[in-house]
């Protein structure tokens, strides 16, 4: 296996230098991301089945499934706060190993309250691994390699959206809901094994001075208008994304589209183009600057939203492709921007960004879910469009 840390130079190395073994390392980084967050969105593919199983409205089930974002927001903030004192490898390894526990318990959750609590616990574990990995990449990659490393990690996130949903739909359809969660628990343990063999024991590279507390570092980051804008962009991106891709599942299984469980799973091949385009985010943002990169990606996502209102499956799928490509590209560009802009205490900066990002997902689920139940799919799509517009406005605060 490839050791992610040994060949990577510190962030202070010259801009001209590239780390060797970049392709293999990008593959391992992407696979680590895949196994870290594969539980996050995979459950959305079986939302209609879960709604019937627990006999609850779509908005209630959508909120329960996406309650993981509450745990992720909390863990991102806490881990970011204590990041300077956490060993990266140990933290990531324990987070992924512990993630298997709530994942397996979901198979026997007796009611919606327990299901929701277990999803929150999943989020705590997923975000701990996610935040520590982003901090690790920001500290260990060269300045030139950092954008590609972050893009590879977000690409693994994108792939988990596609493959995770396909696996979830197929297993639930063939073997039942319980076996779906048992399989994902096994994938969590596989992620822990991958980290054990690929990430070396390294300490945070930017340790704080004795007089600087994590709270002071966090406040300093929030005082930076560029970082503050990036945090807001992250909030808006997941607000739009998770609201859209949660409730479109109910549209797809209802007339006139009327897809079955496996058909719903195959729909998520719409994320396949995002796997390729997200890899380019770091390079494009470095060449054009963050503002054009994010503006362009948000415009692509906004173009896709009206298509998702069509009664024709081909138009809906095209819209889903565009929204996926745009939001994932914007997320990768914003994540890389935070890693480059925070000159010190990157773990704290990444934690603050992720806390805002996942809070956006939770708020988006609640707000757009209420719109969906009360006013229908068109209102839900309109709310997502407003979030993308807000992200575009915040992007004016970013500088190259």
C-alpha positions in Angstrom: 0.0 0.0 0.0 1.0 3.6 -0.4 2.2 5.5 2.6 0.4 8.9 2.3 2.8 10.8 4.5 6.3 9.6 3.7 6.8 11.1 0.2 4.8 14.3 0.9 6.7 17.5 1.6 5.5 20.1 4.1 3.3 22.9 2.9 6.2 25.3 3.2 8.1 23.7 0.3 8.5 25.7 -3.0 5.5 26.0 -5.3 7.4 24.4 -8.2 7.8 21.1 -6.5 5.4 18.2 -6.9 5.4 15.1 -4.6 6.3 11.8 -6.2 3.8 9.0 -6.5 1.0 11.6 -6.9 -1.4 9.3 -8.9 -1.2 6.4 -6.4 -1.6 8.7 -3.5 -4.6 10.4 -5.1 -6.2 7.0 -5.5 -5.6 6.1 -1.9 -6.9 9.5 -0.7 -10.0 9.1 -2.8 -10.6 5.6 -1.5 -10.2 6.8 2.1 -12.8 9.5 1.5 -15.1 7.0 -0.1 -15.0 4.7 2.9 -15.3 7.6 5.3 -18.6 9.1 4.0 -20.2 6.2 2.1 -22.8 6.0 4.8 -23.8 9.7 4.6 -25.8 9.7 1.4 -26.3 6.0 0.6 -29.3 5.8 2.9 -31.1 8.4 0.7 -31.5 5.8 -2.0 -33.8 3.8 0.2 -35.7 6.8 1.6 -39.1 5.6 0.2 -38.6 2.2 1.7 -37.7 3.6 5.1 -40.7 5.9 4.9 -43.0 2.9 4.5 -41.1 0.9 7.1 -41.5 3.5 9.8 -44.9 4.9 8.5 -43.9 8.5 8.6 -44.1 11.5 6.2 -41.3 12.1 3.7 -40.1 15.2 5.6 -39.8 13.4 8.9 -37.9 10.5 7.3 -35.7 12.9 5.3 -34.8 14.7 8.5 -34.0 11.5 10.3 -31.7 10.2 7.6 -30.0 13.6 7.3 -29.7 14.0 11.1 -26.2 12.7 10.5 -25.3 16.2 9.4 -26.0 17.4 12.9 -23.5 15.0 14.3 -21.0 15.9 11.5 -21.4 19.7 12.2 -20.8 19.1 15.9 -17.8 16.8 15.5 -16.2 19.1 12.9 -16.3 22.0 15.3 -15.1 19.9 18.3 -12.3 18.1 16.3 -11.2 21.4 14.7 -11.0 23.0 18.2 -8.8 20.3 19.6 -7.1 19.4 16.3 -3.6 20.7 17.3 -3.5 18.0 20.0 -5.0 15.1 18.1 -2.7 12.5 16.4 -4.1 12.4 12.8 -3.7 8.7 12.2 -5.1 7.5 15.6 -8.0 9.9 15.3 -9.0 8.8 11.8 -8.5 5.1 12.6 -10.6 5.2 15.8 -13.4 7.2 14.1 -13.8 4.8 11.2 -13.7 1.7 13.5 -16.3 3.2 15.9 -18.5 4.2 12.9 -19.2 0.5 12.3 -21.1 0.3 15.7 -24.0 2.7 15.0 -24.1 1.6 11.4 -24.8 -2.0 12.3 -27.3 -1.0 15.0 -29.4 0.8 12.4 -30.4 -2.6 11.1 -32.5 -3.1 14.2 -33.6 0.4 15.1 -37.1 0.0 16.6 -38.5 3.4 15.9 -37.7 6.7 14.2 -36.2 8.3 17.4 -33.6 5.6 17.7 -32.9 5.7 14.0 -32.3 9.4 14.2 -30.0 9.1 17.2 -27.9 6.5 15.5 -27.6 8.6 12.4 -26.3 11.5 14.6 -23.8 9.0 16.1 -22.7 8.1 12.6 -22.2 11.7 11.8 -20.0 12.3 14.8 -17.7 9.5 13.6 -17.7 10.4 9.9 -17.0 14.0 10.5 -14.2 13.3 13.0 -12.4 11.2 10.3 -13.3 13.7 7.6 -12.0 16.8 9.5 -8.8 15.1 10.6 -8.0 13.9 7.1 -8.5 17.3 5.6 -6.2 18.8 8.3 -3.7 16.0 7.5 -3.7 16.8 3.8 -3.4 20.5 4.4 -0.3 20.0 6.6 1.4 17.2 4.7 1.0 18.2 1.0 3.1 20.7 -0.8 1.5 24.0 -1.9 1.2 22.8 -5.5 -0.1 19.3 -4.6 -2.6 20.5 -2.0 -5.3 21.5 -4.5 -5.1 18.1 -6.2 -5.1 16.2 -2.9 -8.2 18.1 -1.7 -9.9 17.5 -5.1 -9.0 13.7 -4.9 -10.6 13.6 -1.4 -13.8 15.3 -2.6 -13.8 13.1 -5.6 -13.9 10.1 -3.3 -16.8 11.8 -1.6 -18.6 12.1 -5.0 -17.9 8.4 -5.8 -19.4 7.4 -2.5 -22.6 9.2 -3.5 -22.8 7.1 -6.7 -21.6 3.7 -5.5 -23.0 4.0 -2.0 -26.5 4.6 -3.4 -26.2 1.8 -5.9 -25.1 -0.6 -3.3 -27.8 0.5 -0.8 -30.6 0.2 -3.4 -29.4 -3.2 -4.6 -28.8 -4.8 -1.2 -32.1 -3.4 0.3 -34.0 -4.6 -2.8 -32.4 -8.1 -2.7 -31.8 -8.8 0.9 -33.8 -6.3 3.0 -33.0 -3.1 4.9 -31.1 -4.8 7.7 -28.5 -6.4 5.5 -27.9 -3.0 3.9 -26.7 -1.6 7.2 -24.6 -4.6 8.0 -22.7 -4.3 4.7 -22.0 -0.6 5.3 -20.6 -1.5 8.7 -18.2 -3.8 7.0 -17.2 -1.0 4.6 -16.5 1.2 7.7 -14.1 -1.4 9.0 -12.4 -1.6 5.6 -11.8 2.1 5.8 -10.2 1.7 9.2 -7.9 -1.0 7.8 -6.9 1.2 4.8 -6.0 4.1 7.1 -4.0 1.7 9.3 -1.8 0.6 6.4 -1.5 3.9 4.5 -1.3 6.8 7.0 1.9 7.1 9.1 2.0 8.4 12.6 2.5 12.2 12.2 2.0 15.1 14.5 0.2 18.3 13.5 2.8 20.4 11.6 1.5 23.8 12.8 1.3 23.4 16.6 0.1 26.5 18.4 2.2 28.4 20.7 1.7 28.1 24.4 -0.1 31.4 24.6 -2.5 30.7 21.7 -5.7 28.7 22.6 -7.8 26.9 20.0 -10.6 29.4 20.8 -8.3 32.3 19.9 -7.3 30.6 16.7 -10.9 29.9 15.7 -11.9 33.6 16.4 -9.0 34.8 14.3 -10.2 32.6 11.4 -13.7 34.0 11.8 -12.4 37.5 11.7 -10.8 36.8 8.3 -13.5 38.0 5.7 -12.3 35.5 3.1 -12.6 32.5 5.4 -15.9 33.7 6.7 -17.2 33.9 3.1 -15.9 30.4 2.4 -17.7 29.1 5.4 -20.9 30.6 4.2 -20.4 29.2 0.7 -20.0 25.7 2.2 -23.3 26.2 4.2 -25.2 27.2 1.1 -23.7 24.4 -1.1 -24.9 21.5 1.1 -28.2 23.3 1.9 -29.0 23.2 -1.8 -27.5 19.8 -2.5 -28.8 17.7 0.3 -32.3 19.3 0.1 -32.5 18.6 -3.6 -31.1 15.1 -3.6 -33.1 14.0 -0.6 -36.6 14.9 -1.8 -36.1 14.1 -5.5 -36.2 10.5 -4.4 -39.9 10.9 -3.6 -40.5 12.6 -7.0 -38.8 9.8 -8.9 -40.9 7.0 -7.3 -44.2 8.8 -7.8 -46.2 9.2 -11.1 -45.4 10.1 -13.8 -41.8 8.8 -13.3 -42.8 5.8 -11.1 -39.3 4.2 -10.7 -38.8 1.1 -8.7 -36.1 0.5 -6.0 -33.4 -0.7 -8.4 -34.4 2.0 -11.0 -33.9 4.6 -8.2 -30.5 3.2 -7.5 -29.4 3.3 -11.1 -30.6 6.9 -11.4 -27.5 7.9 -9.3 -25.2 7.2 -12.2 -25.9 10.9 -12.6 -22.9 11.4 -10.2 -20.5 9.7 -12.6 -19.6 12.9 -14.5 -19.0 14.6 -11.1 -16.2 12.0 -10.4 -14.3 13.3 -13.4 -15.0 17.0 -13.2 -14.3 17.3 -9.4 -10.8 16.1 -10.0 -10.2 19.2 -12.1 -11.4 21.6 -9.4 -8.0 22.2 -7.7 -6.3 22.8 -11.1 -9.0 25.1 -12.4 -9.2 27.1 -9.1 -5.4 27.5 -9.1 -5.3 28.7 -12.7 -8.4 30.9 -12.8 -8.8 31.8 -9.2 -11.5 30.8 -6.7 -14.1 33.3 -7.8 -14.4 32.3 -11.4 -14.2 28.6 -10.5 -17.0 28.7 -7.9 -19.2 31.1 -9.9 -19.0 28.9 -13.0 -19.8 25.7 -11.0 -22.7 27.4 -9.2 -24.1 28.6 -12.6 -23.9 25.0 -13.8 -25.8 23.8 -10.8 -28.4 26.5 -11.1 -29.0 25.6 -14.8 -29.9 22.1 -13.7 -32.6 23.0 -11.1 -35.4 23.9 -13.5 -34.8 20.7 -15.5 -35.7 18.7 -12.4 -39.2 20.0 -12.5 -39.9 18.3 -15.8 -42.3 15.3 -16.1 -39.8 13.6 -18.4 -37.1 11.4 -16.8 -34.4 12.4 -19.3 -34.8 16.1 -18.4 -34.8 15.3 -14.6 -31.7 13.2 -15.0 -29.9 15.9 -17.0 -30.8 18.4 -14.2 -29.4 16.0 -11.6 -26.2 15.7 -13.5 -25.7 19.4 -13.7 -26.6 20.0 -10.0 -24.2 17.3 -9.0 -21.3 18.5 -11.2 -21.8 22.1 -10.1 -22.2 21.6 -6.3 -19.3 19.1 -6.0 -17.0 21.3 -8.1 -17.8 24.3 -5.9 -17.3 22.2 -2.7 -13.9 21.1 -3.9 -12.9 24.6 -4.8 -14.1 26.1 -1.5 -12.5 23.3 0.5 -9.1 23.9 -1.2 -9.5 27.6 -0.7 -9.9 27.2 3.0 -6.8 24.9 3.2 -4.7 27.5 1.3 -6.0 30.6 3.0 -5.6 29.5 6.6 -1.9 30.0 7.0 -1.8 28.3 10.4 -4.1 26.0 12.5 -5.5 24.5 9.4 -7.2 21.8 11.4 -9.3 24.4 13.2 -10.1 26.2 9.9 -11.1 23.0 8.3 -13.3 22.1 11.3 -15.0 25.4 11.2 -15.7 25.1 7.4 -17.1 21.6 7.8 -19.2 22.6 10.7 -20.8 25.3 8.6 -21.0 22.9 5.6 -22.9 20.2 7.5 -25.1 22.7 9.3 -26.2 23.8 5.9 -27.2 20.3 5.1 -29.3 20.0 8.3 -31.0 23.3 7.9 -31.5 22.6 4.2 -33.2 19.3 5.0 -35.5 21.0 7.6 -36.4 24.0 5.5 -36.7 22.3 2.1 -38.5 19.4 3.7 -41.2 21.7 5.1 -41.5 23.3 1.7 -41.8 19.9 0.0 -44.5 18.7 2.3 -46.5 22.0 2.3 -46.0 23.4 -1.2 -44.6 20.6 -3.3 -41.5 19.9 -5.3 -41.4 23.3 -7.2 -41.1 25.2 -3.9 -38.3 22.9 -2.8 -36.4 23.5 -6.0 -36.9 27.2 -5.7 -35.4 27.2 -2.2 -32.4 25.3 -3.4 -32.0 28.0 -6.1 -32.0 30.8 -3.6 -29.2 29.0 -1.6 -27.1 28.8 -4.8 -27.6 32.5 -5.4 -26.5 33.3 -1.9 -23.4 31.2 -2.4 -22.6 33.1 -5.6 -23.0 36.4 -3.7 -20.7 35.3 -0.9 -18.1 34.3 -3.5 -17.4 37.9 -4.2 -15.6 38.0 -0.9 -12.9 35.5 -2.1 -9.6 36.6 -3.5 -7.0 34.7 -5.5 
